[in-house]
Amino acid sequence: MNQQQLDQQRQYVLRAVEERGVKLIRLWFTDVLGQLKSVAISPAELDTALEEGLHFDGSAIDGFSRIQESDVLARPDPSSFELLPWADGGDGTTGRMFCDIYNPDGSAFEGDPRHVLRRNLRKAADDGYGFFVAPEMEFFYFADGEPVHKPQLLDSGGYFDLTTSDVASDLRRETISVLETMGIPVEYSFHEDSPSQHEIDLRYTDALTMADQIMTFRLVVRELALERGRFASFMPKPLAGMQGSGMHLHLSLSGTDDDGLENNAFHADGAEYALSDTARMFTAGLMRHAREITAVTNQLVNSYKRLVVGYEAPIWVSWAQNNRSALIRVPVTRPDKTTSTRIEYRSPDPSCNPYLAFSVILAAGMKGVREGYELPDEITENLFEVTPAQVKALGIDALPASLSEALDEMEKSELVHEALGDHIFEWFLRNKRTEWRDYKAHVSQWELERYLPSW
């Protein structure tokens, strides 16, 4: 966005706030782990915030600044302005904008996940590509969010079940309405496989806009559930013995044709599955570096209780067209719809920081494109049922089986280090090593029930 466009966006926001009687503007940003942060300002402070930014103490935010270098500056992105339909009684008098974080000298702050994604997108743009994403957002509704007891389900439905009017169905319908009001288009919505599990799929857009939309989506889902006295969770595996919640990502690159018009760089007429060489190299990059980026796309100890045999989550690094046990799937598309050619990356879960997850995914794919990686053979076998001998014969790797293993792979990765930058790379590893140590020291109820009576 050039300066003229930025000035126009600022003027639009100022007019909208005045004309719509907005009383409060919330400035949003995320910490390294993807937790949404907010500071509220009045309309009287908006012009100054848009022009100069807002100073705050970065040392108080996880993964931001150290005490001795604490000051940072939040600059609102006027293109992200929207009203919050559920806030302040639902009268639309609260607005929000996402912020980019800067150092006091005006340089981009390395601890800002939004800056990390912008940097990786600029690098892809230098090669002539834009990055587009559409997520499948899975989550659970529970009666409450108290961790002292097993989560209480709100329905007993299954995949695509049409339930009668109940709290969960009404919540999902209301959520879609609010998202659409906020300019976040929804493509599909349905009941997922597990009881009380739901899925809402967002429509394709550029990666930065989509990361903002995912942050907004998670807040909208939770806020509306709380208004109904219920609790929504994006925890990857909240219930033993049931499917976990994933965030399958549909990915493609945009490019330009010989006439300078934007096109889908993943599509090639007459090619196998209509996949261009660019798409094949991007897919190969994702596969080669999948183990390295998994700590970012699946960042919780709990994430790896979803990535296990028997629950339809990918375990093996492979690709295929019509095989949902593969890590990367090539969805079937209409031959005359070239814009829909894409790949689906199936391991990420909705607990990740979308800015960082998109950054490492893009970095891995673009590494394949830049260096001309060759795509391995398609795996058509049902990988949920293969034996160790069959896996060895197929010559495929497994995704990390734990957060600890994923961190070991990440720590050795030059690609992830470059994609995230020194600041976030080092802080993320320290934070997650601590999470793993805490988990290892914890004695669970399962261990007590299994071992205490006999040993």
Secondary structure as GFF3:
##gff-version 3
##sequence-region A 1 455
A	DSSP	alpha_helix	3	19	.	.	.	ID=ss1
A	DSSP	beta_strand	24	30	.	.	.	ID=ss2
A	DSSP	beta_strand	36	41	.	.	.	ID=ss3
A	DSSP	three_ten_helix	43	45	.	.	.	ID=ss4
A	DSSP	alpha_helix	46	52	.	.	.	ID=ss5
A	DSSP	beta_strand	54	57	.	.	.	ID=ss6
A	DSSP	three_ten_helix	58	60	.	.	.	ID=ss7
A	DSSP	three_ten_helix	67	69	.	.	.	ID=ss8
A	DSSP	beta_strand	71	76	.	.	.	ID=ss9
A	DSSP	three_ten_helix	78	80	.	.	.	ID=ss10
A	DSSP	beta_strand	82	83	.	.	.	ID=ss11
A	DSSP	three_ten_helix	88	90	.	.	.	ID=ss12
A	DSSP	beta_strand	94	102	.	.	.	ID=ss13
A	DSSP	alpha_helix	113	126	.	.	.	ID=ss14
A	DSSP	beta_strand	130	142	.	.	.	ID=ss15
A	DSSP	alpha_helix	167	181	.	.	.	ID=ss16
A	DSSP	beta_strand	186	191	.	.	.	ID=ss17
A	DSSP	beta_strand	197	202	.	.	.	ID=ss18
A	DSSP	beta_strand	205	206	.	.	.	ID=ss19
A	DSSP	alpha_helix	207	227	.	.	.	ID=ss20
A	DSSP	beta_strand	231	233	.	.	.	ID=ss21
A	DSSP	beta_strand	247	256	.	.	.	ID=ss22
A	DSSP	beta_strand	262	264	.	.	.	ID=ss23
A	DSSP	three_ten_helix	272	274	.	.	.	ID=ss24
A	DSSP	alpha_helix	277	288	.	.	.	ID=ss25
A	DSSP	alpha_helix	290	297	.	.	.	ID=ss26
A	DSSP	three_ten_helix	301	305	.	.	.	ID=ss27
A	DSSP	beta_strand	319	320	.	.	.	ID=ss28
A	DSSP	beta_strand	328	329	.	.	.	ID=ss29
A	DSSP	three_ten_helix	338	340	.	.	.	ID=ss30
A	DSSP	beta_strand	343	345	.	.	.	ID=ss31
A	DSSP	alpha_helix	354	371	.	.	.	ID=ss32
A	DSSP	alpha_helix	388	394	.	.	.	ID=ss33
A	DSSP	alpha_helix	403	411	.	.	.	ID=ss34
A	DSSP	alpha_helix	414	441	.	.	.	ID=ss35
A	DSSP	alpha_helix	445	451	.	.	.	ID=ss36
###
